[in-house]
Every structure is written in C-alpha cells, then in structure tokens.
Amino acid sequence: MTWLLLATVGQFLNAIVAIFDKYIVSDTNVLPKPFVYAFYSCLVTGFWVLIYIFSFIPGLTNVGLPALSNVQVPTIQVVAMSFLAAYTFFIALVSMFDALKRADASSTMPIIGSISALSSFGLSYVFLGESLSDNFIIGVVLLSVGTMLVAQTLPKATVVLQVLHSGLFFALHYITMKGLFLETSFDDGFFWSRVGFVLFTLSLLLVPAYLDKIRNQTKETSAKTGGIVLLVKLLAGVAAFMLLRATDMGDVAVVQALGGLQYVFILLISLLFAHWLPESAVDRDMRPQVFLRKMLYIVVILTGFVVLFT
C-alpha cells in the first residue's frame, strides 16, 4: 500500500498549496487573475521535466525518480494524450482558482476532490476497465460523501458550478494520465506529459488576447510575488509527482478520493497557524456550530480513510 502513503503525503502538500493559492488569487496586490495564475502554474508544472537530469546521479532512480533512459520516441497516442492531459489540467486550474477567489479553501478544495473522485470512479470503469474491492468502494463513498457535505458552506451557486467543473476536469486529467501510463510507462509518460504542458502553455501566447492579459498582469507583479508563486508551484510539483506516481501504482479513483484529506489538513493548519497566515489565506469562522459541523465532516472522511486500509 505504498501508493496510498504517497497519495496521502501528496494531499497534505496540496493542502498547503491550496492555502497559499487562496492567498495569491484573493489578494488584489498579489496575482488576482485566475487565468494568468493557471498559465504560470502549468508552465512551472511542465518544467518538472528537468527532474530527468537527476537520473544520471547513481542510485536516485532506485528511490523512485524517473530515468531518462526509459524515455522513448512518442507515438501519436502518447502525443495526443500528453496534450489532452495539459488541456484538462489547465481548465481545471482556471475554475479552481476562480472558486478560491470567491470562497474559502476549506470549502472549495474538498468538494473539488470529491467530485474528482466520483468522476474518476465512473470514468476509470468506462475507459480503463478498472473495478474496486468492496472495502475500496465503501472507502471512496465515505470520503466523497464526507467532503461533499462541505458544499453547505459555499455561499453562491456560481461557486458550486466552478468546483463541479474543476473536479470533473481534474478527473479527466488523472484518467488521461493513468491511460498514458498504461499506454507506455510512468517514466516515458511523465516525460512527454511535461513536454506537452510546456508546449500547450506556450501556445496560449499565440492568442493576442491571452498574450496581452498575461503580459499586463506579469508587469504588475513584483519580484517578491513571483518568488512566492514559484516556491508554491514547486511544492505543488512535488505533490503532483507523488499523486501521479500513486496513480500509476494504484487506483486513480482512490487517489482522487483521498483528496478529502485536504479538508482535514487545511482545517488543522488553519487552527494551528491562523495567527501567522494572511487573513485572506484561511477560514477564520470558528463559531461553535460551524466548528462542530466541520468535525463531523472530519469523522466521516477519516472513517473512509480507515476503511481503505482495512
């Protein structure tokens, strides 16, 4: 069950990223446009192809780092799936950042994970022919239902539509990546998907309206903000690598269902570090009835998590 541990750690890192993403897209003095932030997020994600440089250091490939020697000339299927993975990820990010701009990370992220898990379960059955054991099905349902309950805290219907859209496209992204790994191998698929990310993201600059939007926003962004964004996206890259490795080793629906743990981690981080985090980054509503409801969600989510391991 190494892949479950990888997925759990990856979701913890994603919880930290979600808090900073909320701060970045909510503060008009930082980087307010979700489209532009998604552009740079995808671009940095694509440049994780540079991780293959470390494969020449003896011993690192033995601990899970991909090896450049395993990369082959891509087929048309690999190329198509790589670009599809980039497109679905970008679209999911735009909707997610827009939702984060309007609502708290503790409300949006778990629901996105829940929708992604349920969609992944259906899509993996249809397109990949995968099925889950009874325990895994119960665990996925508990995780999904527990996180879905958070929807009660969303203030506007438009935010609900954004998180539904984001969750569906994240599911499409991970299903595409799983299919890519099945088509070739993890090392080969990860390499060409990162190349696809870079090429797809840079192709957006060919559209004049997109180019002007990205260029104008970049000029307004300070070097300090750029450094913060880069560090956050590097952390997101580590999380993405862990989740993709877990997806390759295990079941894509379960990996996505573990996204419900983000809610637990986000709540704990908010409780422990609220005084040190920017006000726009965390949910400070700790009224007794709200806190008790959140604890109920945690109980359901953790129950589903325990079922996965039994």
Order of alpha helices (4+ residues) and beta strands (2+ residues): alpha-alpha-alpha-alpha-alpha-alpha-alpha-alpha-alpha-alpha-alpha-alpha
